[in-house]
Amino acid sequence: MNKNTKVGIVGYGYVGKAIHNFFKNTFDVAIYDPALGFTNKDDINACDFTVLCVPTPMSADSSVDLSCIEESLSWIKTPLTVIKSTIPPGTTENLRTKYSINSLLCFSPEYIGEGNYPVPYWENIPHPTDMTQHSFHIFGGDVAATKKAIEYWKQAAGPFAKFMQTDSTTAELVKYIENAWIATKITFVNEFYDIASTFGADYNELRELWLMDGRIGRSHTLVYENKRGFNGKCIPKDTNGIVAATKAKGYTPKLLTQVLSINEDFLSL
Ligand SMILES: NC(=O)c1ccc[n+]([C@@H]2O[C@H](COP(=O)([O-])OP(=O)(O)OC[C@H]3O[C@@H](n4cnc5c(N)ncnc54)[C@H](O)[C@@H]3O)[C@@H](O)[C@H]2O)c1
């Protein structure tokens, strides 16, 4: 363990605990999460870098509530902050300006999930709980910030993981294109389940034949009769979030708006 380096984790929920697990054998760790009794901001600001894992819930108008992110960035003073919370495109740059942040700041989309089903990580599918088994890590921001983040990440991740760098807006979009794609795929297969039923065909049989073609990935192609459509903590929130953020910039995503509306119908079945 490199006891000379200390990472601060702000927000110790699902993602914060996974980050802790990722770094615990490599660096010293400090935690800040007042609701859980971790209240020492000085401890965080004595760290070499901070990983920000606070919630970004959906507001009543479907937009992304950034209040926890803003509150955190108003006091974190470590030389580098890596934002792991899912935030709309442009947020990292906007907040850097708003809070006059001169230290290094970047965004890194998180790929753990709350899946309780087996996931073949060896097929480049991120492990649902263990970041040490992730085959890639993405960092978006100024090159100085992404390079610094990779210096820390590579010590915990080792040589087999890929370390990708881009600008912060593209990295922020990556999380949304992933979750909006999953939402769309689930909506599509649920629609085809009903199409197959309309013709008296069995969707499970149809699905296996469809998946003989290697161009179609198997993930998110099952339809659960007792659980139609998509639900859970991230997919609906993030699909609503990207639609709301894009609308606020003057373009209304047509397909994703329909996906959200059709999903409401599936959820009510
Ligand atoms: N859960 C996932 O699978 C997953 C995957 C990828 C990305 N994300 C994103 O990561 C972020 C965190 O998600 P999560 O599932 O870990 O949430 P969570 O609700 O499990 O944990 C959030 C933690 O942050 C704490 N917190 C709230 N406000 C705070 C503040 N101002 N300062 C410090 N701590 C604060 C809460 O007490 C809580 O313990 C969200 O933006 C989410 O969209 C989650």
The ligand as an SDF file (V2000), in Angstrom:
LIG
                    3D

 44 48  0  0  0  0  0  0  0  0999 V2000
  -25.5990    2.9830   -8.0630 N   0  0  0  0  0  0  0  0  0  0  0  0
  -25.0750    2.7230   -9.2560 C   0  0  0  0  0  0  0  0  0  0  0  0
  -25.0760    1.5820   -9.7190 O   0  0  0  0  0  0  0  0  0  0  0  0
  -24.4560    3.8450  -10.0730 C   0  0  0  0  0  0  0  0  0  0  0  0
  -23.7130    3.5260  -11.2080 C   0  0  0  0  0  0  0  0  0  0  0  0
  -23.1260    4.5590  -11.9570 C   0  0  0  0  0  0  0  0  0  0  0  0
  -23.3090    5.8740  -11.5530 C   0  0  0  0  0  0  0  0  0  0  0  0
  -24.0590    6.1600  -10.4520 N   0  0  0  0  0  0  0  0  0  0  0  0
  -24.1960    7.5780  -10.0550 C   0  0  0  0  0  0  0  0  0  0  0  0
  -23.3780    7.8050   -8.9040 O   0  0  0  0  0  0  0  0  0  0  0  0
  -23.9940    8.7730   -8.0320 C   0  0  0  0  0  0  0  0  0  0  0  0
  -24.1590    8.1820   -6.6460 C   0  0  0  0  0  0  0  0  0  0  0  0
  -25.0120    7.0560   -6.7430 O   0  0  0  0  0  0  0  0  0  0  0  0
  -25.1400    6.0000   -5.5540 P   0  0  0  0  0  0  0  0  0  0  0  0
  -25.9460    4.8740   -6.1240 O   0  0  0  0  0  0  0  0  0  0  0  0
  -23.8390    5.7270   -4.9340 O   0  0  0  0  0  0  0  0  0  0  0  0
  -26.0390    6.8290   -4.5200 O   0  0  0  0  0  0  0  0  0  0  0  0
  -26.3810    6.4200   -3.0200 P   0  0  0  0  0  0  0  0  0  0  0  0
  -27.6930    7.0470   -2.7160 O   0  0  0  0  0  0  0  0  0  0  0  0
  -26.2040    4.9560   -2.8170 O   0  0  0  0  0  0  0  0  0  0  0  0
  -25.2330    7.1320   -2.1640 O   0  0  0  0  0  0  0  0  0  0  0  0
  -25.0600    8.5240   -2.0990 C   0  0  0  0  0  0  0  0  0  0  0  0
  -24.4130    8.8630   -0.7660 C   0  0  0  0  0  0  0  0  0  0  0  0
  -24.0910   10.2580   -0.7700 O   0  0  0  0  0  0  0  0  0  0  0  0
  -24.3970   10.8000    0.5070 C   0  0  0  0  0  0  0  0  0  0  0  0
  -24.6040   12.2360    0.3550 N   0  0  0  0  0  0  0  0  0  0  0  0
  -25.7240   12.9020   -0.0280 C   0  0  0  0  0  0  0  0  0  0  0  0
  -25.4810   14.2260   -0.0880 N   0  0  0  0  0  0  0  0  0  0  0  0
  -24.1770   14.3960    0.2660 C   0  0  0  0  0  0  0  0  0  0  0  0
  -23.3460   15.5310    0.4030 C   0  0  0  0  0  0  0  0  0  0  0  0
  -23.7870   16.7560    0.0990 N   0  0  0  0  0  0  0  0  0  0  0  0
  -22.0660   15.3380    0.7920 N   0  0  0  0  0  0  0  0  0  0  0  0
  -21.5960   14.1000    1.0680 C   0  0  0  0  0  0  0  0  0  0  0  0
  -22.3400   12.9840    0.9770 N   0  0  0  0  0  0  0  0  0  0  0  0
  -23.6130   13.1300    0.5600 C   0  0  0  0  0  0  0  0  0  0  0  0
  -25.6320   10.0300    0.9750 C   0  0  0  0  0  0  0  0  0  0  0  0
  -25.7540   10.0790    2.3860 O   0  0  0  0  0  0  0  0  0  0  0  0
  -25.3300    8.6280    0.4330 C   0  0  0  0  0  0  0  0  0  0  0  0
  -24.6820    7.8180    1.3990 O   0  0  0  0  0  0  0  0  0  0  0  0
  -25.2930    9.1740   -8.7310 C   0  0  0  0  0  0  0  0  0  0  0  0
  -25.0410   10.3060   -9.5350 O   0  0  0  0  0  0  0  0  0  0  0  0
  -25.6020    7.9830   -9.6290 C   0  0  0  0  0  0  0  0  0  0  0  0
  -26.3930    8.3260  -10.7550 O   0  0  0  0  0  0  0  0  0  0  0  0
  -24.6240    5.1730   -9.6920 C   0  0  0  0  0  0  0  0  0  0  0  0
  1  2  1  0
  2  3  2  0
  2  4  1  0
  4  5  1  0
  4 44  2  0
  5  6  2  0
  6  7  1  0
  7  8  2  0
  8  9  1  0
  8 44  1  0
  9 10  1  0
  9 42  1  0
 10 11  1  0
 11 12  1  0
 11 40  1  0
 12 13  1  0
 13 14  1  0
 14 15  2  0
 14 16  1  0
 14 17  1  0
 17 18  1  0
 18 19  2  0
 18 20  1  0
 18 21  1  0
 21 22  1  0
 22 23  1  0
 23 24  1  0
 23 38  1  0
 24 25  1  0
 25 26  1  0
 25 36  1  0
 26 27  1  0
 26 35  1  0
 27 28  2  0
 28 29  1  0
 29 30  1  0
 29 35  2  0
 30 31  1  0
 30 32  2  0
 32 33  1  0
 33 34  2  0
 34 35  1  0
 36 37  1  0
 36 38  1  0
 38 39  1  0
 40 41  1  0
 40 42  1  0
 42 43  1  0
M  CHG  2   8   1  16  -1
M  END
$$$$
